[in-house]
Amino acid sequence: MRIMVAAVGRLKQGPERDLAERYRKRAAELGRAVGLTAIDIVEIRESRADSAERRMLEESIAIANILPERAVMAILDERGKSLTSVNFAGQLQTWRTENRPAAVFIIGGADGLAPTLREKNRLTLAFGAATWPHQLVRIMLLEQIYRAATLLAGHPYHRA
């Protein structure tokens, strides 16, 4: 199963981008052993439309256009469900056993996502009740994907 992180906005060169890439690379290397065929990041250009509603719509359309067929979709949102790392790994395992070709984790723009895209989502995830900067959410998500791969592989990285 391919893992995609679709994020509105770009990470500029610097320590945040380096850390995100480090976790992506680790997850990709270890993930192959547990059926995760690729870990990809797709950056969606931020809309420059005048209204928040139009920006949200344009960004959501761009995200919808990159969704693989039959992919399962998860949205990152502070109003979402907080999962333990073990439960997160279990969710990936479930989707993999359902023969989903891809799991797409979506980090929307500052204005959010259009309702039509939200309706298609299978899981709404939160990293706690706080609002986090998009750059940190991307890093935390990639770390959790790596941690899930280590859990599924029986690697000692995760200690509870």
Protein Blocks (a to p, Z undefined) as FASTA:
>chain_A
ZZddddedjddedjklmmmmmmmmmmmmmmmmnopabdcdddddddfbfbfklmmmmmmm
mmmmmpcghiacddddfklccddfklmmmmmmmmmmnopabdcdddddfkopafklmmmp
mbdcdebjbdcdfklmmmmmmmmmmmmmmmmnopakbcZZ
